[in-house]
Amino acid sequence: MSFEGLQPNDAVQNAGGNAHGQPEASSQQAAQVIEIQNWLVKRLAELIKVSPEEVDIQEPFANFGLNSIDAVSLSGDLEDLLRCRLSATLLWDFPTIETLSHHLAGESAVVQLPE
């Protein structure tokens, strides 16, 4: 799957701030949040067999009826997409699409996988 514009650890690389040491408001990070949210909405809708319009990004994953296999599979798909290692418990640690996408776009503790 192509995920144009999203690079692993971009938020980490940009976390240092500007030349004056001030944190930068990252429009790239905001775009990554939206791209991750859109991907998650589409993928979750496929898993639970509903239209993407029916997936609320503030609804806990548990409310969508995902079993543990689905959750681990979704975490693995995210690893493939972002090319970084993620916790198998990611969906429990960040229980909504909204919280998960913000975490992933600003993740500083991911381990980038070799290409």
N, C-alpha and C positions, 0 to 999 in steps of 0.2 A: 504494500500500500504506500502510495506517495503521500508525504505529509509536508508539502512545500512550505518552506520558510521556517519550519521547526527543527532546530538543531539540539542535540542533547547537551545539557548543561549550559545553554546560552545564558540562563539566569545566573548561574554560578560565575561565569566569566564576566558578566556585567555587574556583579554585586559590589565591586570595589568602589563604585561611585565615579564622580568626574575628577578632573585634574586638580580640583581644589579639595578633594577628599569628601565632598558632599554626595550623599546618595542621589542617584538619578532616578527620576520617574521613568520607568522603562515601558515605552509603547510597544516594544518588541515582546516584553514579558506579558503585557496585557493581551496582545494578539495570540501569544502561545496559550494563555488561559482559555480564550475563546475557541481556538483550534482544538485543544484537548477536550473541552466541554462538548463541542460538536461531534468529535470522534466518539466520545463516550456515549452520548445520546444515541447516535446511530448504532453503535455496537450493542448497547443494552437493549435497544428496541428490537434488534435482530434476535438477541438471546431470548427475550420474553415474548416475542411475536406480537408486537404492537407497533403502531406508527410512531415515528420520532416525536411527533407533536404531543403524544400522550406521556412522554417522559419529562417529569419535573426535576430540574437540576438540584432542587432543594429537598427532594424526597429521599429519605434514607434508602440505601441499597437493599436493606433488609425488607422494606415494604414492597419491593418488586418481586419477591419470592425467589431470589437467587439461592441456589444451594451452594455448598462449599466448593464443589467442583466448578460451577460457573464462576464463582468469585476468583478462584485460583487461575482459571483459564483466562479471565479478563485481565488479571494482573500480568499473566504471561504475554498476552497480546500487547499490553502496554509496554512491556520490556522490549518486545520486538519493534514496536513503533518508535519508541524513544531511544532504542539502542543503549539501554542502561539496565543495571540490575535493580530490581525492586523487591520489596518484601511481599511474601505470599499473603500476609495479613493486611495488605494495603487498604482494602475495602472496609475492613473493620476499624482500622486506625483513622481513616478519613471517610466517614460513612455516607457522604453525598457526592454527587458529581461536582457540585460547586466547590466543596472543601478539597476534594481530591485534585481537581484541576489547578486550583491555586497552589496547593502543595507541590505538585509536579512542576509547575512553571517556575517555582521559586526554590526548588529542591537543591539543597547544598550538600546532602549526604549520599547522593546516588553514586554508584560506581559505574563508570562508563565501560561498556563492553568493547573488546577489541573488534575491529572491522573485519 
